Amino acid sequence: MLQNKLNTFTQNIKLPALTVAVFLLLGIKLLAPAGSPIAVDLAAEFVSLFLVYAVTLNLINTLGKKPVIPLSVVVNIGVLNLAVILFYILVDWFFKFLGYDTAEEVLKAGPVFIIITMLLTVIIMGVVAYNFKLFKDLFFYKQKRNLNTYFNAMIWFAVLASVSAISDRNSELSFIKIALTVNAIILIFINSVRTSWIAYLNKREKKRLLLYSVILATTFAANMGQVFSESVFMNLQNLFSATVKHMVLLTNVFGIVYFTVLFFSTLFHLPTAEVFDRKADEVSALQYFSKLINQAFDIKEMTDTATEVAIKMSGADAAWLQVEGVGNTGIKNIAITSAEKLGQYLLHKSGGSVKSAGYFDISSFSNVEFPGEKWTHAAVVPLRSHAGANGTLFLLNKSEVSFDEEERKSIETFTDYITIAFENARLLRESIDKERLERELDVAREMQRKLIPQQTPVTEKALFSAAFIPAFEVGGDYYDFFQIENSKIGFIVADVAGKGISAAFVMAELRGIFSSLSRQYSSPAEILCTANKILKRTLDKKSFVSAVFGIVDTEAGKVRIARAGHPPLLLMRNDRIVEIAPKGIGLGLNFTSVFKDNLQETEFELEDGDVCISFTDGVTEAKNIDKEDYGLDRLKELLLNAPGKNPESLIHDIIEDVSRYSQATQQHDDITLVLFSWNLMRKV
Amino acid sequence: MSEFGITVKEAGEIRILALQGYLDAHTAPVLEDEFTKAITDKRFKLVVNFADLKYISSAGLGVFMAYIETLRENNGDIKLSAMQSAVFNIFDLLGFPLLYTITETDEQAIAAFSQPTERTES
């Protein structure tokens, strides 16, 4: 808690505060050079300490945002401390050049030199702070558990030891410093075994680290040597700020110990480095797997990733995938034509089809076909999902030995991952297509629902009734009523070929066409002919419409109808049923005079009690469990035997019967019925 | 209803396609592919045999509509033969007999290719 409070406090220390501290220190040193009372010295030391701490935290905050790369940190430490050696040498030479042989001489030489020393000390403080920051980075690299305790303890002891360096003056009290320093050094040893970050390096990096740790341990040793030497600069340090000098000492101890330990750790890591790397690759294969799965929408990307990782996992030199329906993709490190040739050759060697993983020596084939390439071994692994084989992975290498046990296992495991990813992509595609189709159907259903009339006409003598049962996959039936002049009612029952949205569009068109034509023409045949002409422009080649169009004159009691390729109109009169079926071919099948020449119109008079029934083939083609049609005869029989002869009850009976008949099968087509009765005296 | 198959035979320059099973919206593409192939192979005179066809939907009928023009433009035709009565009724109701030659046997259909066409077709 205290730590955090201090941290927040010092985090907010901006440059002005630091500058003040520096000047404060300078002031103290100018006014009270070495040999002053302890209180003054102690004050100076605390300011120094504060400076180092503040600079360190500032560094950590400003530089801490970037991700830590351990090897770079090591290199940074090396460069920093090698520079320090150079720095020391230069400073010493500088003073010698000016003719000063001892530190005392320098300090007595005047305020300017005190300022210079101050500056040099600040630089050293900066170095200590930066070293500290870098050590901290290494130490806490990817650490999950909170290891602050030992590290903090070490810091505290180092700080206390440094501060207590003042007690050097009083030889009786110097044991304090020694005790604290020893503790600090013990903690340094304890902390230096935290070299777990080595595990994150690959074999090559570990070898480099060996070299670096030797260099760094030596550098810190050299700096240590400097500390104990009698160089002018060192003595200056001592006189100026014993704390800082002690910190430098401890930093060097840490450096020597840590990098020596690091050297031996790395050395012991080396024999297992290669296997370790491979195991790490296997684990990262799982990450690649999730990457593959996420590339489900882009097969090209997926195959590229797949072959890239396959190469990594198997130590292969070239790879490609042969995918059903796509061909050779994800080709790496080999020409397309060579891949094709080798693919065929290997397929042949696998006996025509790849059923399981195969490993082949292809050196002789390669020497003949690809003289420059020197391929030696190949691995051929099938991508097999539940739906059957849908691809093959090919891997090649140029080494003397074939793929070893470990590599084979990796390859085969990873191929399973690839297969799963492909399956996933396929299923995803299918489900998207299906969903799109569902959505289309929803729209079509909605359109159809809106086009079908909500009410049926009721007049004094003519009573209409209608029923409409759409199939799940919108079938294209359509019916409508039109008021023509005062006493005429037009009706149409139509069946648009096709399903779904395209059928729904044609329905919408028909509605427009017939509603406007019924206002212009009084002849159903003429209306159908004109409609056919209009549809020529818009109907698809594959589409056509069957329709019955009738006009009921409710005053005169007459019906005119024309029929274009549609089931006949039934007239039930006096317990008999007559089929009214004037000639006519479907709309949209022919746009020449053939249509007109073969279209007949019929007119008949209505008698009291007549019932006219119009329907679509969804009724007569409803199927039972044996796939037999309901049929026209059954419909006629039902009509004749029905108890009530009014349109509504008849419709009810028909629907009930058809439903019962076809209950075992799914309805494949829309069912439409339009009935009207003619009664001179109707009970209202 | 998704079992559908086509057997192809050649009789001189006439190709005979024998349909089996159910021709509906799902299986229509198979017939479409076969027609496309015939055009690519420059076989414009086709006889379609319906002896083993159990059912045809409007989608199936539409396939014939889609290709007939191209074939007739190239001096060819699609002649239909050997329909079972249920299937024939579907064609008949719509008026196909007025637009296509429908015969009972393949031989009659083949012979019809040598006869001059009587009606004007578009």
Interface residues (C-beta under 8 A of the other chain):
Chain A: G476 D495 A497 G498 K499 D540 K541 K542 S543 F544 S546 A564 G565 H566 P567 G584 I585 G586 L589 N590 F591 T592 S593 V594 N598 D617 D629 H668
Chain B: M1 A25 S57 S58 A59 L61 G62 V63 M65 A66 E69 A86 L93 L94 G95 F96 L98 L99 R119 T120 E121 S122
